[in-house]
Amino acid sequence: MSTCINICDGCCCGRVEKGHNEVPVNELKRIWEKNKLHDKIRLTISNCLGQCSMHNVTLLKIGKKKTWIGKLSSEEHYAALVDWAHNVAKYGNDAKLPNILIPYCFIPNETL
């Protein structure tokens, strides 16, 4: 499967005790299962994606294209990730990233 979403819930991401918003891991898993998204887009909850300065990081992959998103902080952000997954399942590589996520895209630190 060449399409996947990697959501960090590691040392910094989702750690409310460090001042970051919780990552709704169980809710995302429930939605993936309910909507059978796992048939088209692999959902991976990662321990750490290595971009800790951004916190609450997600990596979207379609084939060789990677889109990094950081500082996700609201239900709307995670709902937009689900919307993205539905769009990819429907439109494939032509799926567009929801507008609400565009300001949170970043280029990762290549030295990591």
C-alpha positions as a printed Julia matrix, in Angstrom:
112×3 Matrix{Float64}:
   0.0    0.0    0.0
   1.68   3.2   -1.15
  -0.78   5.57   0.51
  -0.55   6.08   4.23
  -0.94   8.52   7.06
   1.54   8.46   9.93
   0.37  10.24  13.04
   2.85  10.93  15.78
   1.84  10.22  19.37
   5.32   9.97  20.83
   7.61  11.78  23.21
   6.2   15.25  22.48
   3.18  14.86  20.25
  -0.06  14.55  22.15
   1.6   15.19  25.51
  -0.74  17.53  27.35
   1.69  17.64  30.28
   4.14  19.36  27.87
   1.5   21.85  26.75
   0.53  20.07  23.52
  -2.94  19.02  22.49
  -3.99  15.39  22.8
  -3.89  13.28  19.63
  -7.28  11.51  19.27
  -5.74   8.12  18.51
  -8.69   5.95  19.53
 -11.18   8.11  17.65
  -9.06   8.01  14.48
  -8.75   4.23  14.69
 -12.51   3.94  15.2
 -13.23   6.13  12.16
 -10.74   4.2   10.01
 -12.39   0.91  10.94
 -15.97   2.19  10.62
 -15.35   3.69   7.17
 -13.1    0.85   5.99
 -10.41   3.41   5.18
  -7.7    0.86   6.02
  -8.52  -0.83   2.7
  -7.17   2.24   0.85
  -5.02   4.25   3.28
  -2.86   2.7    5.96
  -3.16   4.47   9.32
  -0.04   4.25  11.46
   0.25   5.71  14.93
   3.95   6.36  15.4
   5.98   6.69  18.55
   8.05   9.55  17.06
   8.43  11.0   13.56
  11.52  13.01  14.55
  10.12  16.5   14.05
   9.63  17.28  17.73
  10.02  21.04  17.41
   6.72  21.07  15.51
   4.77  18.77  17.9
   1.56  16.98  16.9
   3.05  16.0   13.56
   1.5   13.96  10.78
   3.09  12.63   7.6
   0.86  11.99   4.6
   2.23   9.79   1.82
   0.79   9.15  -1.62
   3.3    7.13  -3.59
   6.59   9.02  -3.3
   4.93  12.35  -2.43
   5.23  13.3    1.25
   3.36  16.08   3.01
   4.41  17.01   6.54
   1.89  18.74   8.8
   2.61  19.99  12.32
   1.07  21.77  15.27
  -2.3   20.1   14.86
  -4.38  21.32  17.74
  -8.1   20.92  17.18
 -10.8   18.42  16.34
 -11.18  20.23  13.01
  -7.56  19.45  12.12
  -8.01  15.74  12.72
 -11.4   15.76  10.97
  -9.61  17.3    7.97
  -7.13  14.4    8.01
 -10.1   12.03   7.8
 -11.52  14.13   4.94
  -8.16  13.85   3.18
  -8.26  10.07   3.57
 -11.8    9.91   2.14
 -10.7   12.08  -0.8
  -7.67   9.9   -1.47
  -9.87   6.79  -1.37
 -12.2    8.42  -3.89
  -9.82  10.43  -6.14
  -6.42   8.81  -5.61
  -3.38  10.98  -6.35
  -5.63  13.85  -7.46
  -6.99  14.31  -3.94
  -6.42  17.78  -2.52
  -5.3   18.58   0.99
  -8.12  20.3    2.92
  -7.57  24.07   3.11
  -7.57  24.08   6.92
  -4.34  22.0    6.9
  -2.36  24.02   4.35
  -1.04  26.62   6.86
   0.35  23.75   8.98
   2.45  22.17   6.22
   6.2   22.35   6.71
   9.47  21.12   5.24
  11.15  18.74   7.68
  14.59  19.27   9.1
  16.72  17.28   6.68
  19.53  16.83   9.24
  17.52  14.47  11.4
